[in-house]
Amino acid sequence: MIQFVVYGEPVAQGRPKFSTAGGFTRAYDPAKSRDYKDYVRLAAREYAPAALLEGALGIAITAYRSTPKSFSKKKAAEAERGEILPVTKPDADNYLKGVKDALKGIIWKDDSQVVDAFVRKRYSNRPRIEVKIKELT
């Protein structure tokens, strides 16, 4: 099993942006998503296997978002304990998409190898994303 933590405020995969050049439409990642993927790659390199993983993989991600400043001390403590959950945007699966894209070529050959995925959003005073990857074969 490969486990690592990406510290800092989690960034969900943004919607692609489009531009037209020379009559051709091109899609690209928003700068914020692209920069965060680079940061995830940097954190993951330390835990990368000698050879890229092949075969079926499972991934579990927990995105710990910053506790909103508008929360009272009592409400913030409840959020830290997991009693209040972040039901606001972005969607949990968008965190997964960004991490999966970032790990291609670092941990595995292609993110299509991920056949099991588990994603959670939580609040924390220490924002981060915890990643666990397991070979299933």
N, C-alpha and C positions, 0 to 999 in steps of 0.2 A: 504494500500500500504506500502511496505517495501522499504526503500531507504537507501543506504549507499555508502561510497566512500572508495576505497582501494588506498591509496597513494603510490607513487613510480612508477618506470618504469613498464608498463604493460608487462606481459609475455604471449605469445600465447602458446596454447597447442602444444607441440612438437610431432613429430612422435614417435611411440613406439620403444623401443630398444628390441632386442631379445638376449637371451642367451640359451645355451643348457647345461643341467645338468642331468646326469643319463639317457641320451637318450631322455629326454623330452625337448621340446622347451618352453621357458617361455617368455612372453612379459611383459615389465615394462615401466613405465614413465621415461623419461629423468630426471636427478636430478634437472635441472632448473625448469621444469614444476611442478615437485612434490613439490619443496620448495615454489613455488609461490602459489600453491593450498593451502598449509598449511597456508600461509600468508593471503589468501582470507578467509579461514575458521576462522582464528583468528579475522579478522575485522568483519565478518558477525555474529559471536556469540553474539555480543553486541545487535544486532537487531533481533535475532532469536525469533520466536513466542514461546509461552508456549508449544504448541503442534505443531508437524510438519504439514505443510500445505498439504491438500489433495485436489484432484480435479484438474481441468484445471487451468493453470497459464500462465501469460504473463510476459516476461522479456524484458527490454530495457537496453542496455549496450552502454556506450560511452567510448572508450579507447583513452585517451589523451597521445600521445607519445611525447617524448622530441623533441623540434625543433632542427633540425640538426645544428651543429656548423658551417657547411660550408655555411649556409644561411647568406646573408648580413643582416644588420639591417633592411633595408626596406622589404626584403623578409621575415624575421622572424616576423616582425609586421603584414604582410599580412597573414602569416600562423596562427598567434595568433588570428586574426579576422575571420579565417575560409575561407579566400579567396584562400589559397593554401591548398590542401588536400593531405594526405599521400597515394599515390597510389603504394607504394612499399610493399614488403613482410614484415611481415606476413599478411595473409588474415584476414579479420575482423572476419569471422566465427571461426577462431582458438582461438581468444580471448573469444568468447562465449562458446566454448567447455570447455575450462579450468575453467571458472567461474561456468558453470553448474555442472561440475564434483565436484568442491569444495563445492558447496552448498547442495549436497546430504547428508541427515542426519543432516543438520544444519537448513535449512529453509524448505525443502520439503523431502518427502520420496524417490522419484526417479526423475531424470531429464527428464524422459519420460512424466511427467506431464506438461512440458512446451509445449504449443501448439501454442503460438504466441511469436515470437522473433524479436527484432529490434536491430541491431548492427551498430555502427558508429566508424570510426577512425578519429581522429583529432590531430593537433599539439598543444602543450602548453608548456609554461615555467615551469608549475607545472604538471609533469606527474602523471597520476592516471587513475583509472577505476571507473566510476560512474555506479551504479547498481540500477535498479528500478524493483520491482517484484509486480505483481498485481494478485489477485485471480479473475478468470473469471466466477466463478459459484456462 
